[in-house]
C-alpha cells in the first residue's frame, strides 16, 4: 500500500449537523474500506481561504493521511465530486 494525504473543504453555509455528517462519512469511508487504512484525521475547522470559491471567503477544512491501494484515491475523488457541500478537495500521494 502507498501513503496518501487528502484535504477537503466544506461549504461554510452548511448546517452544523450536515457538516458533522459529511465529515463522518469521509472518515468512515477511509477507515472501513478494505482498500485503505486511516493514519490520521484532523478537523481544522472554519478558516479563511486564500481566494473566494463560490463567493465564499471561508471554508471548513478537514485533513487526513492514509495508506491505500492505488485504486482507492480515484474512488475517494469520485465520492468528493458527488457529495453536496464539498467545495474543493485534493488527494496527493506522499513520496518518500
Secondary structure, 3 states (H helix, E strand, C coil): CEEEEEEEEEECCCCHHHHHHHHHHHHHHHHHCCCEEEEEEEEEEEEEEEEEECCEEEEEEEEEEEEECCCHHHHHHHHHHHCCCEEEEEEEECCC
